[in-house]
Amino acid sequence: MRRLSTILLLIGLCVGPLLATTGAQEVIPLSDPIYQEMDLLYLITGTGTPSASRPWTKAEAQNLLSYVSSGEEGSTQHALYTSIHQTAYESLRWMFPDEFALSANLDLSLEGYAHHNPSYNSLGRWNYAFPDRKPLARLRLDMAISDFFYTYSDLQYGYGLYTYDDVIPHLYSDSEYTSVGALIPDARINDILYVDADTPLIQYQKRFANNLIPASKHFDFQWPKRAVFSVGSQHWNLTFSRDRISWGNSRIGNFILDDHVDFHEYLRFTAFSKYFKYEALTVFFDTYYADEPHIRMLLAHRLEFRPWEKLTLAISENVMYKDDFLDVRFLNPSFIYHNLHQRSKFNAIAHAELAYVPVSGIRLYGQFALDQAVAPNEDPDEEDTAWALSLGLEVAKPLEKGVLSSALEASMALPSMYRRDSVDFLMIRRYAGLGRTVHLLDYIGSPYGGDAVVFLSETTYHVPSAGTLSLTLITALKGEIDMYTPNIGGTTDYGAVLFSQNLISTAFSATLSGMKEIELSSNTIESWKIYSSLSYLSFGEYLQSSHTFTENSWDIQVVLGTSVTF
């Protein structure tokens, strides 16, 4: 690989002057500022809301940008438009005959972490944790042919989910858990090594830490992190990817697909125009942990409408499919999955999103997911009602050279959301290491799962191609029902719906973060940015039986980092 990298760099030096536009089927990663900037540009111009089904290809980004005016030169609108245009039409580094284009980039990142309380030693007790932390080095390779074909892969060197020195618990032997929903119905059979949001890990316990990985035994073997195969044209795309994916505008967490995990593996088809976008999606999940081999996939189709520019409406039907063999009949994306009537193989969730911009600078948005409802003539005690709702308000105004925006959002999910007795919406993923394999347990949708109420306030000042400064406040109330709780149903003395058990866990975080892009005149360095964050976190408990609140602990966390791309 090192020899290949050297060859590619030498080729680049030889053909550097031969620049040309890149393939339009390049998939833009969710970490790119283009998504924030496109949202702001649509908002301040009153154009509405760009597609919330992401990531986009460059062809789709170009399509979305074409509906907005560039504005007067020198205005904030023009600066946003120019920054988006640069990304959407940016070429690969080198152009060869027959419309073949190639890029090779090396990212070097240095990060330092410090905190006050060593007991904040898990994924869920850090504001900036895996997968947010950047590897020390990452090599990226892109290739494209014309505007039809694009592929990407990367190689990175950095810390993994866990280190060689961590003591990883067994699901059954070292914990009180006997199951993980329908994902692992009997933990005694599948007594696996596991990590969740509360598992202590050494890299989060240290008062001072960094991403300078000292030995390859701590290396993240789960690579490439992104692997993209993409073909398409001006109004459609077919992608087979390992990448982050997201459906919705929620900052707290989207209910069906959320980008809080480091990647999903999926096959995706999209077709888009100004007023309509169609999506057929299949997400493939790891099942090697299971005692008996089986297939587990998320089958989803999504319809997004813009009846007029100020209103965007999206609806989707999504089923988790589990079987010991693949029945190809179930892959028809035009079918109504719920009507397959295979309760032992499917769990269906209906989903709707709405975004409305009544006037320039104000956006109302929300989403609703229905996992289970009691139909007429159906036994109400057979299954619990399960649904989730989030509502948000965002305002934005150009200020000096940038845009000042604020968002208020609230989200709630009933206890049985994502949970069913045969098939549920939980996920498990293997992370290989020296001598052992560890499994991460998580939700596919909102990271808070069910039995939760969350509030968010976020204020951001963004200057296109320059930097961002933001303050984010999050308050979360989480009941006792989680992925390990058996499906018990019924009611208790504390309520029939949310927080039906005695204990309510409380969490609060306040994070001030910033990123600055450094202007460069170098032909060797493509980009350079510095970033930092300062967070206050606290966790507590509220007992409904005694009406008492206890603040268990608090922590102050600092992150400093810089990233250079060659």
N, C-alpha and C positions, 0 to 999 in steps of 0.2 A: 504494500500500500504506500510506503514511503517513497519507493522508486516511482510508482505511478504518479504521485503528487508532484514529484520533482519534474517529471516529463511534462505534465500538464502546465506547470508554471513556466517552463522553458518555451513551450508552444505559445503560451500567452504573451511572452516577451517578444516573440518573433512576429506574431500576427496582431499585436495590440492596436495598430492603426486601423485595422479593418473592422470597425464597429458597425453594427446594424441592429435593427429592432429585434427583440426577442419574440419567441412564440407566444401567441395570445393564450395558450392553454396552460401557462405557468400558474400554479396554485399559490396564492399569497398566504403565508402563515398568519395565524391569528395574532401573533405578537407584533405584527407590523402596524405602525401608526395610521395606516390608510383607513382602517375601520373607524377609529375615533374621529379622524378628520372628515371622512365622508358623512358620518352621523352629524357632526357639527355643521358642515356645509349645507346639508339638506335642512337642518333645523333653522339656522339663521336666515336662510333664504325663503323659508316657508314652503319648500318643495315637498315636504313630507318626511318619509323614513325609508332609507335604502333597505334592501333585503336583509332580514335578520337570520337567514339561513347561510351559515358561513363555515368554512372559508370560501372566498370567491376566486375564480380564475381572473387573469388580467383582462380577458375578453369581457367578462361580466362587469368588472370594475370600470372598464372603458364605456360599457353600455350605460351603467348607472351615472357616470360622470357626464355623459352627453345630454342628460336631461336638465342640467344646471348651467346657468350663465356663469361665465368667468368673472364677471364684475369689473369695476373700474380698476385700472392699474394703481397700485399703492394701497388699495383697500384690504381689509382682512379677508373678505370673500375671495379676492384675487389671490392672496397668499395661500389660502387653503386649496383653492382650485389648482394652483401651480404645483404645490407639493403633492397632491393626489395624482395629477397628470404625470409628474415625473416618475412616480412609482408604477402607475398603470401602463405607461408606455416605455419603461426603462428596458434597455436592450441587455441581452447577455453580453459577456465581455468580449468574446471573439467570434467572428463570422467566417465561415468556410464556404467553399463552393457548394452549389445545390441546396442553398438555404439551410445549411446545418450550422447551428450556433452552440457555443459551449461557454460555461463559466466554471471557475474553480476559486473558492474563497476560503480563507483561514480566519477563524474568529478566536482571539485570545482574550480571556476574561479573568480579572482578578477580583475576588470578593472577600470581604472581612465581615464577621458577625460577632456581636457582643450582646450579652444580656445580664440582667441582675440576678435572676432566680434560677438556680440549676435544676429545680424540680420541673421547670418548663422544658421537658426533655423528649417531646414527641411531636409528630406531625401536626396534631391538632392544637398544640400549645405554642406554635410559632406562626407569626403572621407571614413570614417569608421562609417557606420550606420547600422540600421536594414536591412538585417539579418546577418551582419558580427559580431555584438556584441554578446558576449557569455553570457548565463544565469549564475546566481550565482551558481546554482547547477543543475546537470543533472544525473539521474539514468538510466543506460543502461542495458538491458537484452537481451542476445542472446541464442538461442537454435538451435541445429543441430542434425540430425540423419544421421549417415554415411556421405557419400559424395553426398547425394541426396536431403536432405531437410534442409532448414535454415529459421529461422524467427527472427525478431528483433523488439523491441519497446523501447521507452524511455519516461521518465517523467522529466520535467524540471521546475525549479522555477526561474523566471527572468522577466525583463521588456518585455512588449509586444510591438506591433507596436505603440501604443499610451498609455497614462496613464489616470487614472480616472479624473485628473484635467485638461486635455486638452479640449479646446473648438473646437469641430469638426464641420466643415461647412456642410451645406446641398448642394447637387450638384446644385440644381436649385435656391433655395431661397437665398443662401448666396454667389453665384458666378454669373458670366456672362454667364456661359455655359448653352446651351440649349440642348446639346446632347453629347454623347461620341461615335462617329462613329456609326457603325451599332450595337454596343454592347448595347447602351442605346439610341435609336433613338429619344426619347422624354423625356427629363429630368423632365418635368412637371408632368408626370405620375409616374416616379420612382424618387422622390425627396429624395434620400438616403443620409446618412452620408458617407462622402468619405475622403480618404487621397490619395494624389499623391506626386510627388517629390517636389512640392512647398508648401505643406500645413505646416504652422507653428506648431511645437510641442515643448512642454516645455522641454523635455529631451535633445533637441539639442540646445536650447536657452541658457541654463546655462553656465556660464564661466567655472565652475568646476562641474563635475558630476562623477558618478560612477555607477556600476551595483549592489550595495548593496540595493536591493529593500526594502523599509521601511515598506510597507503594502501590504497585499494580494490584495487590490483593484487595484493595478497597474500590477498585475500578467498577464502573457501571457496565456490566456485560450486556445490558438491554439496549443494543444499538443495531441498526440506525434508529434514531428517535423519529426521524421523518423519512419516509420512503414513498415517493409519489410516482404513479404512472397515470398520465392524463392525455386524452385525445378529445378533439371537439372541433367546433367551428364558431361562427360569430354568435349564435344563439343557443348552443347546446354544449354539454360537456359530459364525458364519462371518465370517472376517476376510480382507480384502485389504490388505496392509500393506507399508510400508517401515519396518522396526523391527528392533531386536535380538531374537534368539530363542535359547533355550537348552534343551537336553535333558540332564538329569542333575544330580547333586549335587557333581560334582568341582570343587574349587577350582583344580586345576592346569590342567584343560582337558577339556571333554567331547568324546567321540570322534566324534559325528555332527554335532551343531550346538552351537557355542560362541559366547559373546558377546564374544570378544576383538576382533571386527571391529565397525565402527561401525553397520552395519545389514545386513539381508538383505531381499530383496523376495519376498514369498510370498503364496500363497493357502492358507488354513488352515481346516479344519472340526474342531470338537471337540464331543463330547457327554460329559457327566460326571454321575456320581452318587457316592454315598459309597463304593461298592465297585468301581467300574469307570469308566475314562475311555478314550474312543476318539478317535483323531486321524488325520486324513488331511491331508497337507501336500505342497504343490508349491512349491519354491523356484526362482526364475527368475534366471539368471545372464547377465552381459554377454557378448556375442559379437561386438561391433563391431570388435574388434581383428583378427579373423580375415581371412585372404585370401579364403576362400570362406564365404558366409553359411550359418549353421546355427543350430539351436536347442539350448540346453543347459539342462537342468532337473534338480533333485533331486526324485524321486518317493518319498514316504515314507509309511508308515502305522505307527501306534504303538498298542499295547494296554497299558493300565496297570490292574493288579488290586490290590485290598486284601482278600485272603481273610479277614484279621482285622486289627484296627486297628494292631497292632504291626509288620506286614509289608507292604511295598509292592514289587510286582514289575512290571516293564515290559519288553516285548519289542517290537522294531520291525524292519521290513525296509526297506532304503533303497537306491535305485538312482540312479546318475547316468545320465541319458538324453541322448544326443547324436545328432542327425540333421539332415538338410537340410530336413526338413519335419516337421510334427506329425502323428503317427499317433494319433488320438483313442482308439483301442482301448486304448492303454497307460495311459490315465488312470484306469482302473477301480481304486479304492483297495482293493477286496476281493479283487483277484487276487493270486496269488503271483508277484511280479515276476521272481524267478529263473527261473520256468518259461516266460518269454517266449522264451528261447533266442535272444537276439539279441546275441551276444558283441561284435560290432562297434559296437553302439549302447548297451550297458549295462555298468555295473560295479556289482555288488550288494554291500552290506555288511549283515550281520545284527548285531543289537545287543540287549543285555540289560542291565537295571539292577536292583539289589536294594538295599533299605534296610530294616534291622531294628532295632527298639528293644526289647531284651530287658527292660530296666527303665527307669524314669524317669531321664532324664539321660544315657543312653548310647545312641549310634547307631552301628551298623555299616553301611557302605554300599560299593558298588562297581559297576563296569560292565565289560562285556566286549564287544568288537567283533570280528567275524570277517570279514575281507576276502577271504581265499583259503585254502582247505584242500585237501589232496590226498585225493580220494575213492578208494574201492576200484576197482582196475583202471584208474586214471588215471596217466599218466606223471608221476612226481614231479619231473622236470626241465623240464616244460613251463612251469610258473609257480611262483614262490616262495610258500611259506607266509607268510601275513600276518594278524596279529591284534594286538589291544591289550587291556591289562588295567589297571584301577586299583582300589585298595582303600583304604578310609579308616575311621578311628575318630574319633568326636566325642563329647566329654563336656561337659555343661553343668550349672551349679548357680546358683540364685538367690543373689545376694550384695548386701546392702544394698538399694538401689533398682533394681538392674539384674541382668543375667545374665552370669556369667563362663563362657566356653566355650573349649575347646581342641580342635584337630583335628590329626590326623596322617594323612598321605596319601602313597601311592606310586603311580607310574604308569609303564608301559612300553609301547612300541610297536615292533614288528619293522620292519626296514628297508623292506620293500615295502608297508607299510601306506599306504593312499591312492593307490598307484601301480599303473597298468595300462598296457599297450601301446596300447590303443585309446581308453579313456575312464577318467579318473581323478577323484579328489576334490580337485583343486586349484581355485583361483578366481582370477579376474582382474577388476578393476573400473576403469573410467575415472574420472578426476578432472579436470574441465575447468578451464582457467585462461586468462589473457590470451595468446592467440597459440599455445597448445599444449595438448595433452591428455596426461596422464601416467597410467600404469596401475600399480595396486597388485597385487602377486602375494602370495598367502597360502594357507593351508590353511583348509578349511571347518570341520574339527573342531579337534582339539587344536592350539594354536599351535606346538607343538614338532615336529609331524609324526611321521614314522617314525624308526627307529634312535635311540631316545631312552629314557632312564630319568630320572625326575624324582621328587624327594622334597620334601614340604612340611610345615611345622609352622606352625600359626597359633593365636594366643591372642587372644581378643577380650573386652572388657568393654563391654556395650551397655546403656544406660539408655534405656528407651522415651521417645520425644519429647524427648530431652535431648541424647544424643550417643553417640559410639563411640570407643574407644581400642583399637588392635590392634597386635600384633607378628607379622610374617610372615617366615619363613625359607624360602628355596627353593634347592635344589641340583639342578642339571641336568647330565646327561652326554649329549652328543650326538655320534653317529658321523658319518662322512663322507657317508653316503647322505642326500641331500636332494632337493628338488623339481627340481633341475637335473641330477641324476645319471641317466644312461641306465640302463634296466633291464638289468642285467648278469647277475643270478642267480648260482648256484653258491656255492662257499665259498672261503675263503682260509686262510692260515696262522694267522690271528688268531681264527677261530671261524666256526661255520656259521650263526649266527643274529644276535644283536646285535653291534655293533661289529666287523664283518667286515673293516674296513679298518684301517690302521695308526693313524690319528690319531683321538683322542677329544677333543672340545672340552668344557671344563668351565665352568660358570657358577654363581656364588653371589650371592644377594642377601638382605639383611636390611633390613626396612622397618618403621619405627615411624610409625604414622599415627593421626590423630585428627580428629574432627568434632564441633562443638558447635553446637547449635541455640539461638539467642538468643530469649528470651521477649519478646514485644512486646505492647503495648496499643494499637497503631495500627490504624486501619481502612483505611489506605492500603497499608501493607506487609503482605503475607500471610505471608511467612516470611523469616528471615534466618539464615544459618549461616556459620560460619568453619571452615576445615579446613587441615590441614598434614600434611606427611610428611617424614621424614628417612630416606634410604636409603644403604646401602653396597652397591656392586656390584663384583664382580671376575670376570675371565675368564682362563682359562688353557688349556693344551694338555697332553695326555698321549700319549706315543709308546709304543705297545705293543712296538715292535721293540727299544727301548733301555730300557724301563721307567723313563722319565724324565718328570717333571712340570715344567712351566714356568708360573709365574704371570705372564701377559703384562701385565696392567694392573689398576687399580682406580679407583674414583670414589666420591665422596660427593655426593649430590644432595638438594637441599632444595626443597620446594614450599610456598608459602603462598598461601591463597586465601580469598575471601569471596564469597558469592552472596546477592543480595537479590531477592525476587520481589514484584512489585506486582500 
